[in-house]
């Protein structure tokens, strides 16, 4: 007869579950995490990784239930605050997501992912039309990781909504310096130049977007508006 130790090995089950998660076999992974939780209901590793498996299956409410249990047992589990924030973001609960990102920043201000958390907090505030606060978050993200084109572009977009068109142009140019094929930045630069009545320059930017995406409706429409405004369209 096998001993109970061999039959019930939570550490081995955890490794099996993680291996299955790495293979994207999330439902099978959950079965192993559940085995652990039957024996050890407060096992934080099993709860967190079960939550991540549900998350990868886009089962965000189930993921949230796991994350909340982890935080009940260990409120300082910074990764859980991060992933709870991502789950809330997917559920379009942006205010709550921003608070979760705040919590991770508080717990791990110098973590390797701190720039990404600041960036995501900025996105949540941006969606909530809190552009000045969002812009500040992007600036922190950029200070921690200057080579992230998205952060520069999003800072520019927040600046655009604050009618800081020159700043948006500079941010888009920085994004393009990092990634010359980043056509969102060409479009953003075009919008800012358009708003400054620099129609010919705006048209060139829209054309860059259209080169990459010939069916980009907004770029096509704004190019036509800029041509009309410049007096070139008779």
C-alpha positions in Angstrom: 0.0 0.0 0.0 1.3 3.5 -0.9 1.8 5.8 2.0 -0.4 8.9 2.4 2.7 11.1 1.9 3.2 9.6 -1.6 -0.5 9.8 -2.5 -0.9 13.4 -1.2 2.0 15.6 -2.3 0.9 19.2 -2.6 4.4 20.4 -3.7 4.4 17.9 -6.5 0.9 18.9 -7.5 1.9 22.5 -7.6 4.7 21.7 -10.0 2.4 19.7 -12.1 -0.1 22.5 -12.2 2.5 25.1 -13.1 3.8 22.8 -15.9 0.3 22.4 -17.3 -0.2 26.2 -17.1 3.0 26.7 -19.1 1.6 24.3 -21.7 -1.6 26.4 -21.7 -3.6 23.4 -20.4 -5.3 25.6 -17.9 -8.3 23.5 -17.1 -6.1 20.5 -16.2 -3.8 22.8 -14.2 -6.8 24.0 -12.2 -7.6 20.4 -11.3 -4.1 20.1 -9.6 -4.5 23.4 -7.8 -7.9 22.3 -6.5 -6.3 19.0 -5.2 -4.0 21.1 -3.1 -6.7 23.4 -1.9 -8.8 20.5 -0.7 -5.9 19.6 1.7 -4.7 23.2 2.3 -7.5 25.7 1.7 -5.1 28.6 2.6 -2.3 27.6 0.2 -1.5 31.0 -1.3 0.5 29.6 -4.2 -2.3 27.3 -5.3 -4.9 30.0 -5.0 -2.8 32.5 -6.9 -1.9 30.1 -9.7 -5.5 28.9 -9.9 -6.5 32.5 -10.4 -3.9 33.0 -13.1 -5.2 29.9 -14.9 -8.8 31.2 -14.8 -7.4 34.6 -16.0 -5.8 33.0 -19.0 -9.2 31.3 -19.8 -10.8 34.8 -19.7 -12.8 33.7 -16.6 -12.2 37.0 -14.9 -14.8 36.7 -12.1 -13.4 33.2 -11.1 -9.9 34.7 -11.2 -11.0 37.5 -9.0 -12.4 35.1 -6.4 -9.0 33.4 -6.2 -7.1 36.7 -6.0 -9.4 37.9 -3.2 -8.8 34.7 -1.2 -5.0 35.2 -1.6 -5.3 38.8 -0.3 -7.5 37.7 2.6 -4.6 35.5 3.7 -1.7 37.7 2.6 -2.6 41.3 1.9 1.0 42.1 1.0 1.1 39.7 -2.0 2.0 42.4 -4.6 1.6 40.1 -7.7 -2.0 39.4 -6.7 -2.8 43.1 -6.5 -1.3 43.4 -10.0 -3.3 40.6 -11.5 -6.5 41.6 -9.7 -6.0 45.0 -11.3 -5.7 43.4 -14.8 -8.8 41.3 -14.1 -10.8 44.4 -13.1 -9.5 46.2 -16.2 -10.9 43.3 -18.3 -14.2 43.7 -16.5 -14.1 47.4 -17.3 -14.0 48.3 -13.6 -11.3 50.9 -14.2 -11.4 52.9 -11.0 -11.0 49.7 -8.9 -8.2 48.5 -11.2 -6.3 51.8 -10.7 -6.5 51.3 -6.9 -5.1 47.8 -7.2 -2.2 49.1 -9.3 -1.7 51.8 -6.6 -1.5 49.0 -4.0 1.2 47.1 -5.9 3.2 50.3 -6.3 3.0 50.9 -2.5 4.1 47.3 -1.8 6.9 47.1 -4.4 7.9 50.5 -5.6 11.2 49.4 -7.0 10.0 46.1 -8.6 11.0 45.2 -12.1 7.5 45.7 -13.3 6.9 49.0 -11.5 7.1 51.0 -14.8 4.5 48.7 -16.3 2.2 49.2 -13.4 2.5 53.0 -13.6 1.7 52.7 -17.3 -1.4 50.6 -16.7 -2.6 52.9 -13.9 -2.2 55.7 -16.4 -4.4 53.8 -18.9 -7.1 53.4 -16.3 -7.1 57.1 -15.5 -7.0 57.9 -19.2 -10.2 55.9 -19.8 -11.8 57.8 -17.0 -10.9 61.1 -18.7 -8.6 62.0 -15.9 -6.0 63.1 -18.4 -3.7 65.2 -16.1 -3.4 62.3 -13.6 -2.9 59.8 -16.5 -0.1 62.0 -18.0 1.7 62.1 -14.6 1.6 58.3 -14.5 3.0 57.9 -18.0 5.8 60.3 -17.0 6.7 58.1 -14.1 6.6 55.0 -16.3 8.9 56.8 -18.8 11.3 57.8 -16.1 11.6 54.1 -15.1 11.7 52.7 -18.7 12.3 55.4 -21.3 12.3 53.0 -24.3 8.6 52.0 -24.1 7.0 53.6 -27.2 3.4 53.1 -25.9 4.1 55.2 -22.8 5.4 58.1 -24.9 2.4 57.8 -27.2 -0.1 57.6 -24.4 1.5 60.6 -22.7 1.1 62.4 -25.9 -2.5 61.4 -26.2 -3.2 62.7 -22.7 -1.4 65.9 -23.6 -3.6 66.2 -26.7 -6.7 65.9 -24.6 -5.3 68.7 -22.4 -4.8 70.8 -25.7 -1.0 70.6 -25.3 -0.5 69.9 -29.0 3.2 70.7 -29.2 3.9 68.3 -26.4 1.9 65.6 -28.2 4.1 66.1 -31.3 7.3 65.7 -29.2 5.9 62.6 -27.5 4.9 61.0 -30.8 8.4 61.9 -32.3 10.0 60.1 -29.3 7.8 57.1 -29.8 8.8 57.0 -33.5 12.5 57.4 -32.5 12.0 54.2 -30.5 9.9 52.4 -33.2 9.8 54.1 -36.6 7.0 51.7 -37.7 4.7 52.7 -34.8 1.9 54.1 -36.9 -0.3 55.1 -34.0 2.3 57.8 -33.3 2.2 59.0 -36.9 -1.6 59.3 -36.5 -1.3 61.1 -33.2 1.3 63.5 -34.6 -1.0 64.1 -37.5 -3.9 65.0 -35.2 -1.7 67.5 -33.2 -0.4 69.2 -36.4 -4.0 69.3 -37.7 -5.1 71.0 -34.5 -2.3 73.6 -35.0 -3.6 74.2 -38.6 -0.4 72.7 -40.0 -2.3 70.9 -42.6 0.4 69.9 -45.1 2.5 68.3 -42.3 -0.6 66.6 -40.9 -1.4 65.1 -44.3 2.1 63.6 -44.5 1.6 61.9 -41.2 -1.8 60.6 -42.2 -0.2 59.2 -45.3 2.3 57.3 -43.2 -0.6 55.7 -41.4 -2.4 54.8 -44.6 0.8 53.2 -46.0 0.7 50.8 -43.1 -3.1 50.4 -43.1 -4.8 51.4 -46.3 -8.2 51.0 -44.7 -7.5 53.1 -41.6 -10.8 55.0 -41.8 -9.9 57.8 -39.3 -6.6 58.6 -41.2 -8.3 58.6 -44.5 -11.1 60.9 -43.2 -8.8 63.3 -41.4 -6.5 63.4 -44.5 -9.5 64.5 -46.5 -10.4 67.1 -43.9 -6.8 68.4 -43.8 -6.7 68.7 -47.6 -10.1 70.6 -47.6 -8.8 72.9 -44.8 -5.6 73.6 -46.7 -7.6 74.8 -49.7 -6.1 72.1 -51.9 -9.5 70.4 -52.4 -11.6 72.4 -54.9 
